[in-house]
Every structure is written in C-alpha cells, then in structure tokens.
C-alpha cells in the first residue's frame, strides 16, 4: 500500500495529506467538545497551568499551524519563506521581550530584527545554502558585539550580547531551516519540498506529545529536576522512537526509503525534544512558566512554546538530509 502511495503524483499526496491533517484535528476537536459537555464543571477552570488549559492551547495552535501550512503550500516557496520570516520575527520579539535589555542594546537589536533576520531569509530564498549556513553563526555573531561595543556600555557586556546572539540563533537561524527544506533539489522529487517540512513537523509534534503522555503515566526519574520534572531518559526514548515510527509511516511522501525515514525521523525527534528541554531552561532563567503567561505585560503570544522543538530539530534535520544525500 505504501509503495502505491509513493508512486502517486503530487496532487494525490497533497489531497491525502490535508485530508489526514484536518480530519485528525476535527476528530480531536469534536472529542474535546464532547468531553466539555460531559464535564461542564471543568469548563470553569481558568488555571493556565492546568492540563485542560494546556490541551486547549495546543489544539488551537495545531489548527492555526495547519491553516498556515495550507497557506504556505498554496503560496509556494516564496510565500512559505515569508511566512516563516514572520514567525521568526514574532518569536525573536517574544524572546527579547522576556529578557533584560538596556538602552545600549537598541542598536544591536535593530540590527538583529531589521538586517540579520531579513538577510537570512533572502539568502534562503536565493538558495545560497553555502552562505545561508554560515551567515548567522559567523558574520552575525561577530557583528552584534561590535555594534554593542560602539554603544560604549561595558556593563554586563557578555551577558547582554549572549542573549541577543542566542535569540538570533534559535529564533532566526533555527526556524529558517524550515523553508530551506522546500528548496532542496532531490532527483525525481521536484516541487514536493513541502512534504519534507510536513514530515519534520509531524515527527517533532508526535515526539513532543508522546513524551508528554509518557511523563504523566510513567514513574518520573528526571535527569534535570530543577529545569524539568517531566524530562527523563525513558520519556526521551519513548518520544524519539514514537517520532521515528511516525516518520516511517510517512516515508511515502518523502524521497526516503523506509530505513532512511526511520533514522532521519529519530534524529529530528530526538533533537527536538532536547531542544525543548533547553528552552525550558531559558524559561526558568527568565522566571516564566510558559512564554505566553506574561502576554498582558509583554505582548508575547506563546510562539516559543510552539516552536521550541522545531528550532532545534529543523537545522539538524536539514543538514543531516543534505549531507547524507549530498545535495
């Protein structure tokens, strides 16, 4: 069956993909409504840290992500690149808003938002992968401290610049590898790059969900208790293997063989769950439970909670695919 699916044209794959995606979301949404009708008292619960509130946020984010993915598909690589650029802008804004900055950082922040970010996505759109992979880690990382030094403020200089550099690395460099997947040129796979992005998002999402489920049902043995009480070796393996199995089932929409899909999905899922742990550490340092819980003050909308795993998984997956297939 999967071989027959792999042999179908792109139009059939697109129709099946969106039927599965929106069908699953519709089933989950109806299930949530039925549960709310059966337990009306829980509808009054307003604690943002509750499992019900988290489920509602995740479901809403999934619907938004599905619609955005559909818009990215119909708008082509250019539209997808612009869309991811907007995501990076709001993620970086959210990250910087929740960090301590000073007036002396304004020049560096202007450079980050209005030069580094658009330049990175322009380079992606031009398919200059050689420059795309080094522009931020080399040129931007060296330029930001120089701009900051010209502001003539040595107070906490290293800390201030490290926060800006890290925000650029995660929110811009990491996410920019998403639209870059659309531009990879596989033989006999032209025009189907969006399936690679969908493959990555599904693998990472399933890994995150299964890791959360495992952390709630298994005995907790956290390896970093002060950062996350739910992260352990067992739940990491469960999440990563679940993502790998999902990737194996979706191999028909990619240029990968079954074994290749399993390995690459495992790499992406494992990197994504570890990335989410790193972002939790950043949240703990910033003194917030989830990035959106200070939205009334900062204007943040919780995008980092939704994209944390993808920020780490996308560059690992992209370079693994490009290296293995020598693209």
N, C-alpha and C positions, 0 to 999 in steps of 0.2 A: 504493500500500500504506500509506504513512504517513498519507494522508488518511483511509483507512478506519480505521486505528488511532486517529486523533484523534477520530473520530466515535463510538467505542465508549464505553460507560459506565465509571464509576469502578471498579466491581468487576473488569471485564476488565483495565483498566490495572493494578490492584493485583496481580492474579494473574500477568500477564505480567512486571511489574516484578520481583517476588520470584523468579519462575522464572529470569529472566535473571541476577539478582544472585547467588542461591545456586548456580545452575548454573555460572557462571563461577568462583566460589570453589571449588566442588567439583572442577572440571577442573584448576585451578591446584594445589590440594592434592594430587590424585592424581598430577599431574606431578611435584610435589616429592617425593612418596614414592617414585615410580619412579626419580627421579634419585638419591635417597639409597641405594636398593637397588643401583643400578648403580655407585655410587662410595662404598662403605662406609667407606673410609679417611677421607673428608672429614667423616664424621659425628663424628669425634673432635675436630674443630677447635672450639675454645672461644673464640677471639678475638672479643670483642664488636664489633670494628670491621670484621670480615670481611664480604664481600658475602653469604655464606651466612647469617651471623647476622642481618644486616640484613633479608634476604628472609624469614627465619623470623619476625622481629618484625613486619614489615609484614603478613605473611599472617595471623598471629594477631590483629593489630589489625583487619584487614579483617573477619575472622569476628566479632569482638566488635562492631565497628561495624555490621555487617549485622544481627546479632541485636538490637542496641539500636535500630536503625532500625525493625525489625519491631515491637518492643515499643512504640516511640513511635507507630507507626501505629495499633495496636490500642487504645492508651490515649487517643488523641485529642489535641487541642491542649493540654489541661491536663497530661496525662502527659508529652508531649514537652517542655513548658516546665519541668516539674520535673526531667526527665532532663537537660536542658541546664544547668539550675541546678546540679545535682550535678557535671556536667563542669566548669563554671566554678569551683566551689569547689575541686575537686582540682587543676585547672590553676593557680589562683591560689596554692594551698598549695605546689605544686611550685615555682612561680616564686619565691615569697618565701623558701622554704627554701634555695634556692641563691643568695640574695643576702645581703649583710651587713646585719644589722639589730641594733639595740641595745634595751636595756630601755625607753628613751624612746619607741620606736616602737610599743610594745604597744597604747597607746590607739588610735592611728591604724589599726593592723592589726585590732583588734577592730571598729572602725567599718567597715572595708573588708569583712571577712568576714561580719559579722552584722547590718549595716544596709544598706550600699550594695548588696551582691550580692543579697540577697533583695528589696530595694525595687525594683531594676532589673527583676527577673523578675515581680514583682507588677504593675508598670506595663505590662510586655509583655502579661501575661495579661488586663489590663483594656483592652487595645487603645488605650491613651493614647499614640499614636505621637508626638504633639507634645511631650509631657513625656519620653517614652522616649528621644528623640534628643538631649535636652539635659541630662538629669538628671546623668549622669556627667561629660560634658565641662565643664559649668558648675558645678553645685552641689557635686558630689563633689570636683572638682579644687580648689575654693576651701575646702571644709570640711576636707579632710585636712591641709593645712599649719596651719590654725588649731588643730586638735586636737593636732598635733605641737608647735606652739609653746607650748601650755599645759603641756607636759611639762617646759618650762624646760631644754632642752638644745640649745644652738646649734651643737654640733659637727657638721660636715658636714650642716648642716640641709637645704640644697638637694638634695644628692645623695641623702640618705635619703628625702626626700619624693618626689623624682622617680621613684625605683624603685617606691615604693608606687603612685604615680599611674599609672605606665606599666603595672604589673601589672594594675591595675583596668581600664585602658583596653583592654588586649589580651585578658585572660582573662575579663572580665565583659562589657564593652561590646561587644567584637567578637563573642563567641560568642552573646550574647543576640539577635543579629540572625537567628540560625538559626531558633528557634521563632517569631520575628516573621514569617517568611515564611509560616508556616502560617495566619496571621491576616489576610493581605492579601485584600481583598474584590474579586476580579475579577468583572465581569459574566459570567453563564453559566459560572462556574468555581467555584461554591461547594462547599466540602467537599473540595477537591483540593489544598490548600496543601502537603501533604506531598510532592507531586510536585515542587514548586519546590525544596524542601530537598534531595530526592534529586538533582534536576538539578544543583544547585550542588555537592553533594558529589562527584558523578561527574565533573563538569567539572574541578574542582580536583584530584581524585585522578589523573585521566588526565594532566593537565598536569604534575603532580609526577613521575609515573612516566616519562613521555616525556622530561622534562628530565633525569632521572637517566640514562636509557638513552643519550640524546644526549651527555651529558657523558662517558660511558665509551667511546663509539665514535668521536667526532669529536676532532679536534685541539683541545686546550684553549687558549683565549685568555681567561683570567679577567679580569674588569674590577675585581674586588676581591680580589686574591690573598691578602691576609692574613686575609680573612674566609672566603672560599670559593674553592677552586681549581677547582671544577666549574661555577661560575656564569659565563656569558658571554652576550653579546648573541645569539649564534646559538642557544644552547640555550634562552634565554628565548623567542625567537621560535618555536622548534620546540614547546616546551611550551605556549605560549599558543595557537598555531594548532591543535595537537592537541586541546586543551581546547575550542576553538571548534568544531572538526569534530564532536567528541563531542556538544556541545550541539545542533548542527544535526541530528544523527541522533536526538536525544531530544526534538525540538521537539513531537512528537505528544502528549507527556504534559503539556505546558505550555499556557498561553494565548497563547504567542508564535507569530508566523509564522516562516518559515524564516530570513529575513534578520534578524529581531529576535533569534531564538535564537542565531544566529552571533555577532552583535555583543555581546550581553549575556554569552554564554559566554566570548568573548575577553576582555572586561573582567574577569570573575571570575577566569579562569585567569591572566591577566597580573598582577592584584593579588595573587593567592595565591602565585605564585612569587616575587614581590618581597617579600612578607611573610615567606616562608620565609628569604630572604636576611637580612632584618632580625633575625629570631630567631636565625640563626646568629651574627650579630654579638654579640647578647646572650650567647649561649653562650660565645663566645670570651672575652668580658669576664669571664664567671663562671668561666672556666677548665675547662670541661667539653666533652667531645666530643659526647655526646648527653645529653639531660636525664635519662635513666634510669641512667647509668653510675655514679651515686653513691647508688643506692637503698638500699644497706645502711646508709648513714650518715643519709641524709635522709628515707627513706621515699618518695621520689619514684618514680613509676612510668612516666615517659616520656610522659605525655599531651601535653606541649607539643610533642614531636616529631611527634605525630599530628595535632595541631590547629593548628599554627603557621600554615599557609597559610589555613586556614578562618577564623582570627581576623581576617585582613585581608580576605579575599575576601567574607565574609558581609556586613559593613556596606556595602562598595562595591556589591555586587550588589543588596542590599535597596534602597538609596537610588536607584540607577540605575533599577530597576524601578518604584519608587514615583513617581519624578519623571517618567519617560517616559510612564507610563500614567495619571498624575495621580490616584493612589489616595489 
